């Protein structure tokens, strides 16, 4: 040690002690993300290989890398691969949208439906069927997406008006609940007076990846990509908002702009996913709670992890639905409802006990 210098006892060990938890947290986050990527790869392959039609793995491999035009090749390349791609996109969008809405509303029980996205899409689909005679998935997609956009814009406008120019988590939640109840009543009124509309609406409303081809994924892909980019870019602002609006303003964040961009991202993600596959619950609600166990509250890690976990969860539910009801299948929305509710109840009970 140089002459004239004095070392404070314990200073070096204290600095080392602070560095170790940071390294440990970063390692845990990287490990968690790596495991999610590996799990997603496995689930993607399982989604391609498994289904209502039993196909040997050798034929699956041949269909992927050396197709010869057999029936198995057609099933794999024309049905299962597009379905898997759409499942990854929709699951990631719903997981990311769930993390965003919980961050912006600071409500751990919030999901994308809180902004009226699902019911807005449902109302426009019903109107499209009843008034314009729409009967194809192609038509449902655009009516559903338009409804999601209009509903989210209305919720944001109502929330801003109630919040004296800037929407707050409470005003957004109240406006979303009010609009959801209103649109739900209108949807019920229409489908009760027209049985043809009811039959067509039930097909879309169940929430499914079945029957969707590559064109559906192509239609919603630009909106999902744009929503994901906006959402991921908002992570630093969400970290600031989690400390409170006053702190966020003191750190140079515009709360109003951040909320607006958050609503835009959530609408693009949840609206595109709902338009493509119908309303699918549970994913946006629970996924952020699961990944928060290893990411912590930092949205720079939480958002991408939620996207990965959402894709894994949706594909796993779709695989289960195809296997348990052979030769038919259970729709992914039904599977998620059956396994999701008990899982979420257990998660809530566990967190409450940990808090005690």
NUVEX-221195 format. One record per residue (C-alpha): residue number from 1; residue in one letter; chain; x negated, y, z. Coordinates in nm, 2 decimals. Layout:
N
{k NUM, r A, c A, x X, y Y, z Z}
...
//
This chain:
356
{k 1, r X, c A, x 0.00, y 0.00, z 0.00}
{k 2, r X, c A, x -0.13, y 0.35, z -0.09}
{k 3, r X, c A, x -0.26, y 0.57, z 0.19}
{k 4, r X, c A, x -0.01, y 0.82, z 0.33}
{k 5, r X, c A, x 0.29, y 0.63, z 0.23}
{k 6, r X, c A, x 0.55, y 0.48, z 0.47}
{k 7, r X, c A, x 0.78, y 0.20, z 0.40}
{k 8, r X, c A, x 1.12, y 0.21, z 0.56}
{k 9, r X, c A, x 1.18, y -0.13, z 0.73}
{k 10, r X, c A, x 1.44, y -0.34, z 0.55}
{k 11, r X, c A, x 1.47, y -0.10, z 0.26}
{k 12, r X, c A, x 1.34, y -0.35, z 0.00}
{k 13, r X, c A, x 1.55, y -0.63, z 0.13}
{k 14, r X, c A, x 1.86, y -0.41, z 0.14}
{k 15, r X, c A, x 1.81, y -0.31, z -0.23}
{k 16, r X, c A, x 1.75, y -0.68, z -0.32}
{k 17, r X, c A, x 2.07, y -0.77, z -0.13}
{k 18, r X, c A, x 2.27, y -0.52, z -0.33}
{k 19, r X, c A, x 2.13, y -0.65, z -0.65}
{k 20, r X, c A, x 2.20, y -1.01, z -0.59}
{k 21, r X, c A, x 2.58, y -0.97, z -0.56}
{k 22, r X, c A, x 2.58, y -0.77, z -0.89}
{k 23, r X, c A, x 2.38, y -1.04, z -1.07}
{k 24, r X, c A, x 2.61, y -1.31, z -0.92}
{k 25, r X, c A, x 2.92, y -1.13, z -1.04}
{k 26, r X, c A, x 2.78, y -1.08, z -1.38}
{k 27, r X, c A, x 2.68, y -1.44, z -1.40}
{k 28, r X, c A, x 3.02, y -1.55, z -1.29}
{k 29, r X, c A, x 3.19, y -1.33, z -1.55}
{k 30, r X, c A, x 2.96, y -1.45, z -1.83}
{k 31, r X, c A, x 3.02, y -1.81, z -1.73}
{k 32, r X, c A, x 3.39, y -1.77, z -1.72}
{k 33, r X, c A, x 3.40, y -1.61, z -2.06}
{k 34, r X, c A, x 3.17, y -1.89, z -2.20}
{k 35, r X, c A, x 3.40, y -2.16, z -2.06}
{k 36, r X, c A, x 3.71, y -1.99, z -2.21}
{k 37, r X, c A, x 3.54, y -1.98, z -2.55}
{k 38, r X, c A, x 3.45, y -2.34, z -2.53}
{k 39, r X, c A, x 3.80, y -2.44, z -2.41}
{k 40, r X, c A, x 3.95, y -2.24, z -2.69}
{k 41, r X, c A, x 3.74, y -2.43, z -2.95}
{k 42, r X, c A, x 3.86, y -2.76, z -2.80}
{k 43, r X, c A, x 4.22, y -2.66, z -2.79}
{k 44, r X, c A, x 4.21, y -2.53, z -3.15}
{k 45, r X, c A, x 4.07, y -2.87, z -3.26}
{k 46, r X, c A, x 4.34, y -3.05, z -3.05}
{k 47, r X, c A, x 4.61, y -2.83, z -3.21}
{k 48, r X, c A, x 4.49, y -2.93, z -3.56}
{k 49, r X, c A, x 4.45, y -3.30, z -3.47}
{k 50, r X, c A, x 4.76, y -3.37, z -3.26}
{k 51, r X, c A, x 5.12, y -3.33, z -3.35}
{k 52, r X, c A, x 5.45, y -3.51, z -3.41}
{k 53, r X, c A, x 5.29, y -3.71, z -3.69}
{k 54, r X, c A, x 5.01, y -3.93, z -3.57}
{k 55, r X, c A, x 4.70, y -3.88, z -3.79}
{k 56, r X, c A, x 4.37, y -4.07, z -3.72}
{k 57, r X, c A, x 4.08, y -3.85, z -3.63}
{k 58, r X, c A, x 3.88, y -3.97, z -3.93}
{k 59, r X, c A, x 4.16, y -3.84, z -4.15}
{k 60, r X, c A, x 4.17, y -3.51, z -3.96}
{k 61, r X, c A, x 3.79, y -3.46, z -4.02}
{k 62, r X, c A, x 3.83, y -3.56, z -4.39}
{k 63, r X, c A, x 4.12, y -3.31, z -4.43}
{k 64, r X, c A, x 3.91, y -3.03, z -4.28}
{k 65, r X, c A, x 3.59, y -3.08, z -4.48}
{k 66, r X, c A, x 3.66, y -3.31, z -4.77}
{k 67, r X, c A, x 4.03, y -3.30, z -4.86}
{k 68, r X, c A, x 4.16, y -3.53, z -5.13}
{k 69, r X, c A, x 4.52, y -3.42, z -5.15}
{k 70, r X, c A, x 4.67, y -3.69, z -4.94}
{k 71, r X, c A, x 4.98, y -3.64, z -4.73}
{k 72, r X, c A, x 4.77, y -3.61, z -4.42}
{k 73, r X, c A, x 4.56, y -3.34, z -4.59}
{k 74, r X, c A, x 4.87, y -3.15, z -4.67}
{k 75, r X, c A, x 5.00, y -3.17, z -4.31}
{k 76, r X, c A, x 4.67, y -3.05, z -4.17}
{k 77, r X, c A, x 4.59, y -2.77, z -4.42}
{k 78, r X, c A, x 4.94, y -2.64, z -4.49}
{k 79, r X, c A, x 5.11, y -2.68, z -4.16}
{k 80, r X, c A, x 4.88, y -2.73, z -3.86}
{k 81, r X, c A, x 4.60, y -2.49, z -3.95}
{k 82, r X, c A, x 4.82, y -2.19, z -4.02}
{k 83, r X, c A, x 5.02, y -2.27, z -3.71}
{k 84, r X, c A, x 4.70, y -2.29, z -3.50}
{k 85, r X, c A, x 4.58, y -1.96, z -3.64}
{k 86, r X, c A, x 4.91, y -1.79, z -3.56}
{k 87, r X, c A, x 4.90, y -1.94, z -3.21}
{k 88, r X, c A, x 4.56, y -1.80, z -3.14}
{k 89, r X, c A, x 4.66, y -1.46, z -3.26}
{k 90, r X, c A, x 4.99, y -1.44, z -3.08}
{k 91, r X, c A, x 4.85, y -1.59, z -2.75}
{k 92, r X, c A, x 4.56, y -1.35, z -2.75}
{k 93, r X, c A, x 4.79, y -1.05, z -2.82}
{k 94, r X, c A, x 5.03, y -1.14, z -2.54}
{k 95, r X, c A, x 4.75, y -1.20, z -2.29}
{k 96, r X, c A, x 4.59, y -0.87, z -2.38}
{k 97, r X, c A, x 4.92, y -0.69, z -2.37}
{k 98, r X, c A, x 5.00, y -0.83, z -2.03}
{k 99, r X, c A, x 4.67, y -0.71, z -1.89}
{k 100, r X, c A, x 4.73, y -0.36, z -2.04}
{k 101, r X, c A, x 5.08, y -0.32, z -1.91}
{k 102, r X, c A, x 4.98, y -0.43, z -1.56}
{k 103, r X, c A, x 4.69, y -0.19, z -1.56}
{k 104, r X, c A, x 4.89, y 0.11, z -1.69}
{k 105, r X, c A, x 5.19, y 0.05, z -1.46}
{k 106, r X, c A, x 4.97, y -0.07, z -1.16}
{k 107, r X, c A, x 5.24, y -0.34, z -1.12}
{k 108, r X, c A, x 5.11, y -0.70, z -1.09}
{k 109, r X, c A, x 5.45, y -0.84, z -1.19}
{k 110, r X, c A, x 5.48, y -0.64, z -1.51}
{k 111, r X, c A, x 5.48, y -0.80, z -1.85}
{k 112, r X, c A, x 5.52, y -0.65, z -2.21}
{k 113, r X, c A, x 5.89, y -0.68, z -2.18}
{k 114, r X, c A, x 5.89, y -0.41, z -1.93}
{k 115, r X, c A, x 5.86, y -0.15, z -2.21}
{k 116, r X, c A, x 6.17, y -0.29, z -2.38}
{k 117, r X, c A, x 5.96, y -0.46, z -2.65}
{k 118, r X, c A, x 6.14, y -0.79, z -2.65}
{k 119, r X, c A, x 6.49, y -0.66, z -2.62}
{k 120, r X, c A, x 6.43, y -0.39, z -2.88}
{k 121, r X, c A, x 6.30, y -0.65, z -3.12}
{k 122, r X, c A, x 6.60, y -0.88, z -3.04}
{k 123, r X, c A, x 6.85, y -0.59, z -3.10}
{k 124, r X, c A, x 6.71, y -0.50, z -3.44}
{k 125, r X, c A, x 6.70, y -0.87, z -3.55}
{k 126, r X, c A, x 7.07, y -0.90, z -3.45}
{k 127, r X, c A, x 7.15, y -0.59, z -3.64}
{k 128, r X, c A, x 6.95, y -0.72, z -3.94}
{k 129, r X, c A, x 7.15, y -1.04, z -3.94}
{k 130, r X, c A, x 7.49, y -0.89, z -3.87}
{k 131, r X, c A, x 7.48, y -0.58, z -4.08}
{k 132, r X, c A, x 7.23, y -0.65, z -4.36}
{k 133, r X, c A, x 7.27, y -1.03, z -4.38}
{k 134, r X, c A, x 6.90, y -1.11, z -4.32}
{k 135, r X, c A, x 6.84, y -1.49, z -4.30}
{k 136, r X, c A, x 6.47, y -1.54, z -4.35}
{k 137, r X, c A, x 6.17, y -1.53, z -4.12}
{k 138, r X, c A, x 6.01, y -1.27, z -4.35}
{k 139, r X, c A, x 6.31, y -1.04, z -4.28}
{k 140, r X, c A, x 6.31, y -1.11, z -3.91}
{k 141, r X, c A, x 5.95, y -1.00, z -3.87}
{k 142, r X, c A, x 6.00, y -0.65, z -4.00}
{k 143, r X, c A, x 6.33, y -0.59, z -3.82}
{k 144, r X, c A, x 6.18, y -0.72, z -3.50}
{k 145, r X, c A, x 5.87, y -0.51, z -3.53}
{k 146, r X, c A, x 6.07, y -0.20, z -3.60}
{k 147, r X, c A, x 6.28, y -0.27, z -3.30}
{k 148, r X, c A, x 5.98, y -0.31, z -3.08}
{k 149, r X, c A, x 5.83, y 0.02, z -3.20}
{k 150, r X, c A, x 6.16, y 0.21, z -3.16}
{k 151, r X, c A, x 6.22, y 0.07, z -2.81}
{k 152, r X, c A, x 5.87, y 0.15, z -2.69}
{k 153, r X, c A, x 5.89, y 0.50, z -2.82}
{k 154, r X, c A, x 6.22, y 0.56, z -2.65}
{k 155, r X, c A, x 6.09, y 0.42, z -2.32}
{k 156, r X, c A, x 5.78, y 0.65, z -2.34}
{k 157, r X, c A, x 6.00, y 0.95, z -2.43}
{k 158, r X, c A, x 6.24, y 0.88, z -2.14}
{k 159, r X, c A, x 5.95, y 0.82, z -1.90}
{k 160, r X, c A, x 5.78, y 1.15, z -2.00}
{k 161, r X, c A, x 6.11, y 1.34, z -1.96}
{k 162, r X, c A, x 6.16, y 1.19, z -1.62}
{k 163, r X, c A, x 5.80, y 1.24, z -1.52}
{k 164, r X, c A, x 5.79, y 1.61, z -1.60}
{k 165, r X, c A, x 5.60, y 1.58, z -1.93}
{k 166, r X, c A, x 5.38, y 1.29, z -1.83}
{k 167, r X, c A, x 5.51, y 0.94, z -1.78}
{k 168, r X, c A, x 5.43, y 0.76, z -1.46}
{k 169, r X, c A, x 5.43, y 0.39, z -1.38}
{k 170, r X, c A, x 5.76, y 0.43, z -1.20}
{k 171, r X, c A, x 5.93, y 0.63, z -1.47}
{k 172, r X, c A, x 5.81, y 0.39, z -1.74}
{k 173, r X, c A, x 5.94, y 0.09, z -1.55}
{k 174, r X, c A, x 6.28, y 0.25, z -1.48}
{k 175, r X, c A, x 6.32, y 0.37, z -1.84}
{k 176, r X, c A, x 6.22, y 0.02, z -1.97}
{k 177, r X, c A, x 6.47, y -0.15, z -1.74}
{k 178, r X, c A, x 6.75, y 0.09, z -1.83}
{k 179, r X, c A, x 6.69, y 0.04, z -2.21}
{k 180, r X, c A, x 6.66, y -0.34, z -2.17}
{k 181, r X, c A, x 6.99, y -0.36, z -2.00}
{k 182, r X, c A, x 7.16, y -0.14, z -2.26}
{k 183, r X, c A, x 7.02, y -0.33, z -2.56}
{k 184, r X, c A, x 7.10, y -0.66, z -2.39}
{k 185, r X, c A, x 7.46, y -0.56, z -2.36}
{k 186, r X, c A, x 7.47, y -0.46, z -2.73}
{k 187, r X, c A, x 7.31, y -0.78, z -2.84}
{k 188, r X, c A, x 7.56, y -0.99, z -2.64}
{k 189, r X, c A, x 7.85, y -0.79, z -2.78}
{k 190, r X, c A, x 7.74, y -0.85, z -3.14}
{k 191, r X, c A, x 7.67, y -1.22, z -3.11}
{k 192, r X, c A, x 8.00, y -1.29, z -2.93}
{k 193, r X, c A, x 8.21, y -1.14, z -3.21}
{k 194, r X, c A, x 8.02, y -1.32, z -3.49}
{k 195, r X, c A, x 7.92, y -1.69, z -3.46}
{k 196, r X, c A, x 7.71, y -1.68, z -3.78}
{k 197, r X, c A, x 7.49, y -1.41, z -3.62}
{k 198, r X, c A, x 7.47, y -1.62, z -3.30}
{k 199, r X, c A, x 7.35, y -1.92, z -3.48}
{k 200, r X, c A, x 7.08, y -1.73, z -3.67}
{k 201, r X, c A, x 6.97, y -1.54, z -3.37}
{k 202, r X, c A, x 6.93, y -1.85, z -3.16}
{k 203, r X, c A, x 6.68, y -1.98, z -3.41}
{k 204, r X, c A, x 6.46, y -1.67, z -3.37}
{k 205, r X, c A, x 6.52, y -1.61, z -3.00}
{k 206, r X, c A, x 6.39, y -1.94, z -2.87}
{k 207, r X, c A, x 6.02, y -1.84, z -2.93}
{k 208, r X, c A, x 5.84, y -2.09, z -3.15}
{k 209, r X, c A, x 5.53, y -2.14, z -3.37}
{k 210, r X, c A, x 5.72, y -2.40, z -3.58}
{k 211, r X, c A, x 5.81, y -2.30, z -3.93}
{k 212, r X, c A, x 5.57, y -2.01, z -3.95}
{k 213, r X, c A, x 5.33, y -2.02, z -4.24}
{k 214, r X, c A, x 5.02, y -1.83, z -4.32}
{k 215, r X, c A, x 5.22, y -1.54, z -4.47}
{k 216, r X, c A, x 5.37, y -1.46, z -4.13}
{k 217, r X, c A, x 5.03, y -1.44, z -3.97}
{k 218, r X, c A, x 4.91, y -1.21, z -4.25}
{k 219, r X, c A, x 5.20, y -0.98, z -4.21}
{k 220, r X, c A, x 5.14, y -0.91, z -3.84}
{k 221, r X, c A, x 4.76, y -0.94, z -3.84}
{k 222, r X, c A, x 4.68, y -0.57, z -3.91}
{k 223, r X, c A, x 4.91, y -0.46, z -3.62}
{k 224, r X, c A, x 4.75, y -0.71, z -3.38}
{k 225, r X, c A, x 4.40, y -0.61, z -3.48}
{k 226, r X, c A, x 4.47, y -0.24, z -3.44}
{k 227, r X, c A, x 4.64, y -0.30, z -3.11}
{k 228, r X, c A, x 4.35, y -0.51, z -2.98}
{k 229, r X, c A, x 4.09, y -0.24, z -3.08}
{k 230, r X, c A, x 4.29, y 0.04, z -2.91}
{k 231, r X, c A, x 4.34, y -0.18, z -2.60}
{k 232, r X, c A, x 3.98, y -0.29, z -2.56}
{k 233, r X, c A, x 3.86, y 0.07, z -2.62}
{k 234, r X, c A, x 4.08, y 0.19, z -2.33}
{k 235, r X, c A, x 3.91, y -0.03, z -2.07}
{k 236, r X, c A, x 3.69, y 0.26, z -1.92}
{k 237, r X, c A, x 4.00, y 0.48, z -1.89}
{k 238, r X, c A, x 4.20, y 0.20, z -1.73}
{k 239, r X, c A, x 3.92, y 0.16, z -1.47}
{k 240, r X, c A, x 3.95, y 0.53, z -1.39}
{k 241, r X, c A, x 4.33, y 0.51, z -1.37}
{k 242, r X, c A, x 4.31, y 0.22, z -1.13}
{k 243, r X, c A, x 4.14, y 0.46, z -0.88}
{k 244, r X, c A, x 4.44, y 0.70, z -0.91}
{k 245, r X, c A, x 4.55, y 0.97, z -1.15}
{k 246, r X, c A, x 4.38, y 1.25, z -0.96}
{k 247, r X, c A, x 4.05, y 1.06, z -0.96}
{k 248, r X, c A, x 4.09, y 0.98, z -1.33}
{k 249, r X, c A, x 4.14, y 1.35, z -1.40}
{k 250, r X, c A, x 3.84, y 1.45, z -1.20}
{k 251, r X, c A, x 3.63, y 1.20, z -1.41}
{k 252, r X, c A, x 3.74, y 1.37, z -1.73}
{k 253, r X, c A, x 4.02, y 1.13, z -1.84}
{k 254, r X, c A, x 4.34, y 1.26, z -1.99}
{k 255, r X, c A, x 4.61, y 1.06, z -1.81}
{k 256, r X, c A, x 4.88, y 1.15, z -2.07}
{k 257, r X, c A, x 4.66, y 1.05, z -2.37}
{k 258, r X, c A, x 4.56, y 0.73, z -2.19}
{k 259, r X, c A, x 4.92, y 0.64, z -2.12}
{k 260, r X, c A, x 5.02, y 0.72, z -2.48}
{k 261, r X, c A, x 4.74, y 0.51, z -2.63}
{k 262, r X, c A, x 4.83, y 0.23, z -2.38}
{k 263, r X, c A, x 5.19, y 0.22, z -2.49}
{k 264, r X, c A, x 5.08, y 0.22, z -2.86}
{k 265, r X, c A, x 4.84, y -0.07, z -2.80}
{k 266, r X, c A, x 5.10, y -0.27, z -2.60}
{k 267, r X, c A, x 5.37, y -0.21, z -2.86}
{k 268, r X, c A, x 5.14, y -0.32, z -3.15}
{k 269, r X, c A, x 5.03, y -0.63, z -2.97}
{k 270, r X, c A, x 5.36, y -0.74, z -2.81}
{k 271, r X, c A, x 5.57, y -0.62, z -3.10}
{k 272, r X, c A, x 5.37, y -0.80, z -3.36}
{k 273, r X, c A, x 5.36, y -1.12, z -3.15}
{k 274, r X, c A, x 5.74, y -1.11, z -3.08}
{k 275, r X, c A, x 5.81, y -1.03, z -3.45}
{k 276, r X, c A, x 5.61, y -1.33, z -3.56}
{k 277, r X, c A, x 5.73, y -1.60, z -3.31}
{k 278, r X, c A, x 6.03, y -1.45, z -3.12}
{k 279, r X, c A, x 6.02, y -1.36, z -2.75}
{k 280, r X, c A, x 5.77, y -1.57, z -2.56}
{k 281, r X, c A, x 5.75, y -1.52, z -2.19}
{k 282, r X, c A, x 5.51, y -1.60, z -1.91}
{k 283, r X, c A, x 5.18, y -1.55, z -2.10}
{k 284, r X, c A, x 5.15, y -1.18, z -2.05}
{k 285, r X, c A, x 5.27, y -1.21, z -1.69}
{k 286, r X, c A, x 5.04, y -1.48, z -1.55}
{k 287, r X, c A, x 4.72, y -1.47, z -1.76}
{k 288, r X, c A, x 4.58, y -1.15, z -1.61}
{k 289, r X, c A, x 4.61, y -1.30, z -1.26}
{k 290, r X, c A, x 4.43, y -1.62, z -1.36}
{k 291, r X, c A, x 4.13, y -1.45, z -1.53}
{k 292, r X, c A, x 4.10, y -1.18, z -1.26}
{k 293, r X, c A, x 3.98, y -1.46, z -1.03}
{k 294, r X, c A, x 3.64, y -1.45, z -1.21}
{k 295, r X, c A, x 3.64, y -1.11, z -1.38}
{k 296, r X, c A, x 3.75, y -0.90, z -1.09}
{k 297, r X, c A, x 3.93, y -0.57, z -1.15}
{k 298, r X, c A, x 3.69, y -0.44, z -1.42}
{k 299, r X, c A, x 3.90, y -0.40, z -1.73}
{k 300, r X, c A, x 3.59, y -0.42, z -1.95}
{k 301, r X, c A, x 3.58, y -0.79, z -1.86}
{k 302, r X, c A, x 3.95, y -0.85, z -1.78}
{k 303, r X, c A, x 4.09, y -0.75, z -2.12}
{k 304, r X, c A, x 3.88, y -0.98, z -2.34}
{k 305, r X, c A, x 3.92, y -1.26, z -2.09}
{k 306, r X, c A, x 4.29, y -1.22, z -2.09}
{k 307, r X, c A, x 4.30, y -1.24, z -2.47}
{k 308, r X, c A, x 4.10, y -1.56, z -2.47}
{k 309, r X, c A, x 4.31, y -1.72, z -2.19}
{k 310, r X, c A, x 4.63, y -1.62, z -2.36}
{k 311, r X, c A, x 4.53, y -1.80, z -2.68}
{k 312, r X, c A, x 4.43, y -2.11, z -2.48}
{k 313, r X, c A, x 4.75, y -2.12, z -2.28}
{k 314, r X, c A, x 4.98, y -2.07, z -2.58}
{k 315, r X, c A, x 4.81, y -2.34, z -2.79}
{k 316, r X, c A, x 4.81, y -2.58, z -2.49}
{k 317, r X, c A, x 5.19, y -2.53, z -2.45}
{k 318, r X, c A, x 5.25, y -2.58, z -2.82}
{k 319, r X, c A, x 5.05, y -2.91, z -2.81}
{k 320, r X, c A, x 5.25, y -3.03, z -2.51}
{k 321, r X, c A, x 5.57, y -2.95, z -2.69}
{k 322, r X, c A, x 5.47, y -3.15, z -2.99}
{k 323, r X, c A, x 5.36, y -3.45, z -2.80}
{k 324, r X, c A, x 5.63, y -3.50, z -2.53}
{k 325, r X, c A, x 5.93, y -3.50, z -2.77}
{k 326, r X, c A, x 5.80, y -3.71, z -3.06}
{k 327, r X, c A, x 5.93, y -3.74, z -3.33}
{k 328, r X, c A, x 6.09, y -3.40, z -3.26}
{k 329, r X, c A, x 5.93, y -3.12, z -3.06}
{k 330, r X, c A, x 6.00, y -2.87, z -2.78}
{k 331, r X, c A, x 5.96, y -2.51, z -2.87}
{k 332, r X, c A, x 5.66, y -2.33, z -2.71}
{k 333, r X, c A, x 5.89, y -2.08, z -2.54}
{k 334, r X, c A, x 6.07, y -2.36, z -2.36}
{k 335, r X, c A, x 5.75, y -2.54, z -2.26}
{k 336, r X, c A, x 5.61, y -2.22, z -2.11}
{k 337, r X, c A, x 5.93, y -2.16, z -1.92}
{k 338, r X, c A, x 5.92, y -2.51, z -1.78}
{k 339, r X, c A, x 5.56, y -2.51, z -1.67}
{k 340, r X, c A, x 5.52, y -2.14, z -1.61}
{k 341, r X, c A, x 5.77, y -2.07, z -1.34}
{k 342, r X, c A, x 5.64, y -2.33, z -1.09}
{k 343, r X, c A, x 5.28, y -2.23, z -1.17}
{k 344, r X, c A, x 5.35, y -1.86, z -1.11}
{k 345, r X, c A, x 5.54, y -1.93, z -0.78}
{k 346, r X, c A, x 5.24, y -2.13, z -0.66}
{k 347, r X, c A, x 5.01, y -1.85, z -0.76}
{k 348, r X, c A, x 5.21, y -1.59, z -0.58}
{k 349, r X, c A, x 5.23, y -1.80, z -0.27}
{k 350, r X, c A, x 4.86, y -1.87, z -0.27}
{k 351, r X, c A, x 4.78, y -1.50, z -0.31}
{k 352, r X, c A, x 5.02, y -1.41, z -0.03}
{k 353, r X, c A, x 4.86, y -1.66, z 0.21}
{k 354, r X, c A, x 4.51, y -1.53, z 0.11}
{k 355, r X, c A, x 4.63, y -1.18, z 0.19}
{k 356, r X, c A, x 4.75, y -1.29, z 0.53}
//
